[in-house]
Amino acid sequence: AELIDERFALHERRASKIHGLISQEPMTAHEIAHALWGNVAVTQAFLTLSEVLGHVDLLVERGQASEVETGGVIRFQAV
């Protein structure tokens, strides 16, 4: 139970950090991943993008973020 609580806390902190990033300016999932992990976002693209998209999905579901499409590019912004 303690490990599960720690994992939930980790993901809440990560979602909060992503919310902070997109509060400054709308960002693509790749831009968010790069801001969080630097070049690891390139070498581990599937892993980092999957994690970012999962957190952004939660933020959108909670009404804390929205998607904005411009020229076929989706960016996420804080609400």
HUVENHU-V338756 format. One record per helix or strand of 2 or more residues. SS is the DSSP state (hx for helix, st for strand). FROM is the first residue (numbers start at 1). LEN is the number of residues. If there is no record, write none. Layout:
ss from len
SS FROM LEN
SS FROM LEN
This chain:
ss from len
hx 2 23
hx 29 9
hx 40 4
hx 45 17
st 65 6
st 73 6
